[in-house]
Amino acid sequence: VLGLLVWTLIAGTEYFLYPAFGWVMFVAVFYWVLTIFFLIIYMTMTYTRIPQVPWTTVGLCFNGSAFVLYLIAAIVDASSVTKELDSHNYNSWAASSFFAFVVTSCYAGNTYFSFISWRARTLQ
């Protein structure tokens, strides 16, 4: 839900005039779609039907990459927010920057728990 907020707040503005917001949009939409994909896989328990895939490693790599790229996108988003004549863009960009950092912290926590799960799985 928070990732959806990030890209809808940016998509409602003229983000295409600023390449930095294009990068933030790419990261936000890409990881939102992948998160929904993995959510469906875990909710339907499809992962139990494909035991050849090391799901703990996949989860760790996904969450780790999401954390790193979202951190970069959040920093780019925050540094690109400028006060313009149109306050709608400023408010939306500032809010998207805030929520990008919130999403980053969520992925960081998820990366931590994925690492603990991965480490426990590899020690067995």
NORJO-V540581 format. One record per pair of residues at least 4 apart in sequence whose C-alpha atoms are under 8 Angstrom apart, sorted by the first residue. I is the first residue (numbers start at 1). J is the second residue. D is the distance in Angstrom with one decimal. If there is no record, write none. Layout:
i	j	d
I	J	D
I	J	D
This chain:
i	j	d
1	5	6.4
2	6	6.4
2	99	6.4
2	100	7.9
2	102	7.6
2	103	6.1
3	7	6.7
3	28	6.0
3	29	7.8
3	31	7.9
3	32	6.0
3	99	7.5
3	100	7.2
3	103	6.2
4	8	6.1
4	28	7.5
4	29	7.6
4	32	6.7
5	9	5.9
5	96	7.1
5	99	7.2
6	10	6.5
6	28	6.7
6	95	7.8
6	96	4.7
6	97	7.5
6	99	5.9
6	100	6.0
7	11	5.8
7	24	7.7
7	25	5.6
7	28	5.8
7	29	6.5
7	96	7.3
8	12	6.1
9	13	7.4
9	92	5.3
9	93	6.8
9	95	7.3
9	96	5.7
10	14	7.9
10	15	6.3
10	21	7.3
10	25	7.2
10	92	6.4
10	93	6.2
10	96	6.6
11	15	6.7
11	25	7.7
12	92	7.8
13	88	7.7
13	89	5.7
13	92	7.5
14	18	7.9
14	89	7.6
15	19	7.6
15	21	5.5
15	22	6.6
16	21	7.1
16	22	6.2
18	22	6.9
19	23	6.6
20	24	6.5
20	76	6.5
20	77	7.0
20	80	6.8
21	25	6.0
21	76	7.9
21	77	6.5
21	80	7.7
22	26	6.2
23	27	6.3
23	73	6.9
24	28	6.0
24	73	5.0
24	74	7.3
24	76	7.4
24	77	6.5
25	29	5.9
26	30	5.8
27	31	6.0
27	69	6.9
27	70	6.6
27	73	6.9
28	32	5.9
28	70	7.5
29	33	6.1
30	34	6.3
31	35	5.8
31	66	6.7
32	36	6.2
33	37	6.2
34	38	6.2
35	39	6.0
36	40	6.2
37	41	6.3
38	42	6.1
39	43	5.9
40	44	6.0
41	45	5.9
41	46	5.2
41	47	6.3
42	46	6.4
42	47	6.5
45	49	7.6
46	50	6.9
47	51	6.8
47	53	8.0
47	55	7.3
53	58	7.9
54	58	6.3
55	59	5.9
56	60	6.1
56	114	6.8
56	117	6.6
56	118	5.2
56	121	7.6
57	61	6.1
57	118	6.2
58	62	6.0
59	63	6.0
59	114	6.3
60	64	5.8
60	111	6.1
60	114	5.1
60	115	6.0
60	118	7.1
61	65	6.0
62	66	6.0
63	67	6.0
63	107	5.9
63	108	7.5
63	110	6.4
63	111	5.0
63	114	7.5
64	68	6.3
64	107	7.5
64	108	7.4
64	111	5.5
65	69	6.0
66	70	5.7
66	104	7.8
66	107	6.5
67	71	5.9
67	104	5.6
67	105	7.7
67	107	5.1
67	108	5.5
67	111	7.4
68	72	6.4
69	73	6.1
70	74	5.9
70	100	7.0
70	101	7.8
70	103	7.5
70	104	5.5
71	75	6.2
71	100	7.8
71	101	7.0
71	104	5.7
72	76	6.1
73	77	5.9
73	100	7.5
74	78	6.0
74	97	5.8
74	98	8.0
74	100	5.1
74	101	5.7
74	104	7.6
75	79	6.1
75	97	7.9
76	80	6.1
77	81	6.5
77	93	7.4
77	96	7.6
77	97	5.4
77	100	7.9
78	93	8.0
78	94	7.1
78	97	5.2
78	98	7.9
81	90	6.6
81	93	5.9
81	94	6.3
82	90	6.4
83	87	7.3
83	90	5.7
84	89	7.5
84	90	6.5
86	90	7.0
87	91	6.0
88	92	6.1
89	93	5.9
90	94	6.0
91	95	6.1
92	96	6.0
93	97	6.1
94	98	6.3
95	99	6.2
96	100	5.9
97	101	6.5
98	102	6.5
99	103	6.1
100	104	6.1
101	105	6.2
102	106	6.3
103	107	6.2
104	108	6.1
105	109	6.2
106	110	6.2
107	111	5.9
108	112	6.3
109	113	6.4
110	114	6.0
111	115	6.0
112	116	6.4
113	117	6.2
114	118	6.0
115	119	5.9
116	120	6.1
117	121	6.1
118	122	6.1
119	123	6.1
120	124	6.6
